[in-house]
Each structure stands twice: as C-alpha cells, then as structure tokens.
Amino acid sequence: MIAAGRILPFEHMPCVAHLVQRAIVMSLRDSGFDGVLGKLRKVVGHFKHSPANSNELNAQQALFNLNQESLVQDVPTRWNSTLEMVKCVRRNREPLHATLAKQKHNLALPTDAEYEKLAKLETLLQPCKYVTELLGGEKYVSCSVVLPALCHLQQAMIISGDDPAYITRFKAAFTKDLNQRREKTNLEWLKVATALDPRFKDLKSLPKAEREPVWAKLRELVKGEESSEENPEPPKKKTALLLMPSESESDEETPVDNTVERYKVEPNASEDQCPLKWWSEHSACYGKMANIARKYLGTPASTVPCERLFSLAGHIVQRRRSTLSSDNVNRLVCLSDWWKKEG
C-alpha cells in the first residue's frame, strides 16, 4: 500500500495516529514493563473468561464503594488499551486483592513497587493517548496539529536525572522510534499546513533553521496559484510591440506580492477558533492564499475517521443480511452515523 501511494501522482500522507501507536508498542517491548504487564494480563484474563469471577469482583467493588466495571484487557491493535488496563487495575486494586484472597487463587498480583512502576507508566502513556485521540478527530482540522503534537510528545519524553532506568529506556526507545517514523511522513506538507494554521503560524514546533524554508515554500505556492489562474492574453500586433516599455522601466513597475509577509505579522488565532473558519473570514484579504489554506488544512492527519466508517459498515453488512443492496447499505450507514452524532 505504501509503494502504491508513492507511485500514484498524488501527495501521500500516512496515518500519523498509527505511527504514534506503533511507537508505543515498540517501546514497551524492552523497557522493563514486561513483567508487571504480564501479571496484569493474567489477572484480567482470570475475570474476563469467567462470569462467576466477574460477579464476585462486582460485589467487592460495591463493598468498597466503587463503580462496578469490567476490567480492560490490552490488545496490541487496540489503541490505548494498555493504558486503560493499567488505570482500571489501579482503580480496583483493593477489590481485586479481596476477591482473589477469597477465591484462594495463587495468581501473582503486582507488588507495591510494581504498582509504583504502573503509576509511572500511566503518566508516560497519558500524553500519547491525548495525541492519538486528537489526531483521530473528524470534526476539526487535524493535519496542522501533527507537528505541534509530536513536539509535545518529544517534550514529555525528555529524560531527567530522577528517572529510574526502566523509564529512561522507555523514553529513549520511544523518542528514537518516533523520530524515525516522523521522517517517513510527508514533512513538507505538514510544515506548510502548520504555517497555514493561524494558531500555529509562529512555527514553534520546528527548529529555527527550518522555519524560513517553510515560508519560502509558501511564497512559491502563492506565486504558482496566481500564475496558474491568469488568462492568457491574445497575441499582440507587431505595432503594439513597439509600444512596450524598456526592461528597466518594467522592473520598476513590477508589483511585489507581500501576502505571506502580511499573514506572518497577523496575530495568532485563539486556540478554540477553527482555522478554516478564520480563512473564510479573511479570504478577501489574502485571495489565492486562502485557497491554498483550504487545500492543506482539509487533509486529515489520520485514517481513523475512515476506519470508523468501515467498522460501521461491517456491523451492518453481515451474513444474515447478505441480500442488502448497496443503496440500502449507504442509507443505513448514513442513518447510523446521523443517529450517533445526534446522540
């Protein structure tokens, strides 16, 4: 699929949310959390595979005045499931110990030191969950958020002198893997999209040496947009050619396009303002540059919205409903999506 995307005459944008999730999975392998996560999986499986055990856990949760909830099992392909498993087990620490003590099972529960390790892991994975959910949204612009989000993750993974060895290994592995995957994205497209977002046009998520080339690229795009829409003039007559001004005179009268410069000094938009709406309100001031902004900002950063739609269609088109026509499938998918949004 990646090779096909490179061959096609279109800009290819990989799913950035998938890149972050793969970096999490790869970093957890050799970071020192395998032992305690293995214990959690066995404990969760003990209750997930037995309704009787699950009912006993619910009774203990009620005794400890906690919400009755099922434990979460982590799956490598289910995003943020490891974080949800850790959070759920930590919330239900006392009911779990009470239930297993009552059942007299010899399952190995995490020790106090391992619970502290899980708390640190939860702190590490929380920014990753925030970023994956942010990039997977479908009701707001996401392409221009990629580089600021990745910069936020890199700041969260800076190694400090107080970090234990297993935290240092995780942060180092995550930063290395994420940087390698970041280079495989369409960085040029993401940089221009970030510059065209009035919230992030200061480009603080990029090193200072990389900021001016982004503005130079944007000037080329504006110039190309304007030249492509110019109507070709009819051929001039020979006598009209004699009236052409000299080269020096034409150079003096050539207008200088300062659209990008005016945009750079424009105040940043507020965090909650939609950048597409901002460009719609300022389209009269920036002309063709607004069209470029709509093109770049309209690109999604992730395939998550598409995958949600495919999953929804998969629930509708089943073996028992194999005679559904394609038109009815489209209608049911639309109705289900509308109902979900209204709800």
N, C-alpha and C positions, 0 to 999 in steps of 0.2 A: 504493500500500500504506500509506503514511503517512497519507494522507487517510482511508482506510478505518479505520485504527486510531483516528483521532480521533473518528470518528462512532460507533464501537461503544461500548456502555455499559460498557467495561472500562478499567482502567488500562493505558496503553500504555508499554512500556519498550523503547526502541530498543537495538540491539546496540552496546554500548559498545566492544567489541573492534574492530568495523568503524570506529567513529569514530576510534580511535587510528590504525588503518592508513591511513585516508584522510588524516589529518593528516600522516603521514609522506610519503605520495606527493605531496601538495600542497607540502610544504616543500622537497622535493628538486628541484622544478622550477626555481626561480630562486635557488638558494642557492650556486651556484658549483661544484657537483659534477658537472654535466652532462658536461663534457669528459672527465674521468677515468673516469666510469662508462660513457661511450660506448666508450672504449678497452677496458675490461674486457669489455663485451658482445661486441665483435668478436673478442677473443682467445678467450673462452669458446665462441662460436659456431664458431670455427675447429676446435676439438677436439670439440665436441658433434656436428657434422654429418659427421664423418669417423672411422670406426672405426680406420683406419690411424694417423691423427694421435693418437687417444686411446691406442692401444697404444704408440706411441713415448713419449708422456708418462708412461705407467705404467712403462716401462723406466727413464726418467730418475728417477722417484720412487723406484724401488728402488735406484738408484745413490746417491741422496742419503739413503738410509735413512729414507724417509718412507712412510707408508701409501699404498697405491695406491687412489686415489679419483677419481671423476669430478668435473669442475668443475660448479658450480651456476650456472644461468642465471637471472637475476632476471626476474620477471613481475609486472606491477602488481597483478594479482589474487591472487598467491600471497604470503601473509603472510611477512614477514621474509626474503624471497628476496634482496633487495638486500644485507642484512647477511650472509647465508650466502655470497653470491657474493664479497663483499669478503674475508671471512675465508678462504675457500678459495683465492683467488688469492694472498693474502698468505702463506698457509702454503706454497704451491707456487711461490713466486717464483723460486727458483733452477732447479727442473726446467723451468718454463715458458720461462725465458730460454735454457736449454741446448737445449731441444727446438726452439724457433724459430730459434736460431742454426744448428743442424744442418740444418734444413729450408731455410734461407736465404730465409725469408719476410720481406716488408717490412711486416709488421704493426707498428703503433706500440704499443710497450709503455709502461707508466707510468714516468715518471722518478722519481728519488729523492725529489724534492719532492712528487710526486703520491702516492707511497707513504706519505709522512708525512700527507698530506691524507686518504688512505684510513684510516690508523690513527685519526685524529681522528673520522672518520665512524663507524667501528666503535664507538668509545667513546660516541658520541651515540646510536646505534641500539640498543645493548645494553639500556638500561633500557626501551625501547619493546618489545623482544622479551619481556622479563621480564613486562611488564604484559599484553601480548596473550595470552601463554600462561597467565598467572594468571587472567585473566578468562574464558578459554575452557575452564576445567576443568569437569568434570561430577561429580566425586566429593567436592566440598566446597562450602560456601556461597560464592557469588561476588558477590551483589548488594551486600552490605555492604562489600565490598572496593573498590568502584568509586571512591568519593571519596578514600579514602587512597591508592589507586593513582594517580589523577590528580594529587593533591597531590605525590606522589613524582616524577612526570614534570615538573611545574612547577618543583620544586626542582632537578632535574637540568638543566633548560633555562635556569637563571638565567645571564645574560650577565656575564662577568667582564672585567676590564680587559686580561687577557692573551690573550683570544680574538682570532684573526685575523678579517678582515672576512667571509669566507665562513661561518665558524662563527657569527658574530654574526647574519648574515642568516638562517641556518637556524634558530637558536634563536628569533629574533624571529618568523619566519613560523610556526614550529611552535606557539609559545605562543599567538599570535593565533588561529590556525585551531582549535586545541584548545579554547580558551575559547569561541569561537563555537559549536562543536559541543556543548560541555558544556551551554550554556544551552538547547539543544534537547532534552536528555534530561529524564526525569521527576525533576527535582531534589528535589521534596518527598518522593517515595517513597524516593529514595536516602538522603536525610538521616535519615528515620525508620529505615530499615534499618541505617544506620551506628550510630545511637544504640542500637538493639536488639541490636547485636553486643557482647557483654561484653568483647571485645578492644579495641574502638574507641569505647566509650561516652564517653570523655573528649572526643570530637569535635575533636581537634587538627587534623584535616584541614579544618575550617571556620573562618572568621574568628570572633572572639569575639562580634561583634554578631549572628551568625546562629545561635548555639548555643541561647539561651534560647527563641526561637520554635519550635525543634525539640522541646524538652521540653514546651512548651505544647501543641503538636500531639499529642504522645504522651499527655498528660493527657486531651485531648478524646477520643482513640481509646479509652482505657481506660474513660472515663465512658460513652461510647456503647456499648461492648461490654457493660458491666454493665447498662445500662438496657434494651438490646435483649433480654436474656435473662430479665428479670424477668417473672414470671407476673402477668397482670392479676388484680386482686382482684375478687371478686364485689361487686356494688353493696351498699352499706351501707343498713340500715334507717334510717328517719327518727330513731328514738330513739337509734340509735348515733351519729348525727351530733352529738347534744347532748353526748356524752362526749369530743369532740375537744379536744385541748389548745389553749391560746391560741397565737397566732403567735410571741410571744417565747419561749415555752417550747419550741416545736418547733424554733426556730432554735438554741437552746442544745444540743439533743439530736441535731442532725444530725451524723452521723459524717463525719469528714474523711478522704478516701482519700489516704494517703501512699505508695501503691505505687511511684509513679515516683521519689519522693524517696528511698525505701529502696534502690531499684535504682541510683540515681546514686551513692550512697556505697558501694555494693558494690565490693570490689576487682576490678580488671580480670582477666579470664581470661588464661591463658597463650596464647602465640601458636599453639601446636600443638593447642589444645583446640578441638573442634568446637562452635560456638555453639549448634547445635540440640541437641546432647547436653547442653550446660550448661543450657539452658532445660528440658530434660526432667528433669534432676536438681533444678531449682529451681521446678518447676511448682506444687508445693504452697505455696510461699511467696508467689508472685506471681499465682496464679489466672488471671484472664482475660488478663492481660498476656502470659502465655506463649502463649496462642492467637494474639495479635497478632504476637508474635515469629515464630511458625512461618509465618504468612502472608507476612510481609515478607521473612524470610530465605530462604524457599523459592523466591523469584523468581530465576530465573537472570539474570545480567548480560549474557549473550551468547547468540546463536543458534548458536554453534559446535557444541555437542553435537547439536542438531537437524540441522545441515548434515552432520555426520559420519554420522548415521544415513541421511540421504537419499543421500549418496555411496555408502554401503554397499549400500543397496537398488539403486542404479543399476548397481553391478557385478554384482548377482545377476540383475536383470531385464534381459535383453539380447534382441537379435533372434533369436538361436538358441534362446532359452528362452522364447519368447513364449507358450507354452501353459501356463506355470506358473499354478496357481490362486492366489488371494490368500491362502488359508490356508497353502499351501506357501511362499509368499514370506515370510510372517510367521515361519514356523518357521525358514527358512534365515537370516533376518536375526537372529533370536534366537540361533541356534546359532553364527553367525559372531561375534556380539558376545560371547557367553559364552566362546568359544574365545580371543578376543583378550584378554579380561580374565584368563583362566586363564594364558595365556602370559606 
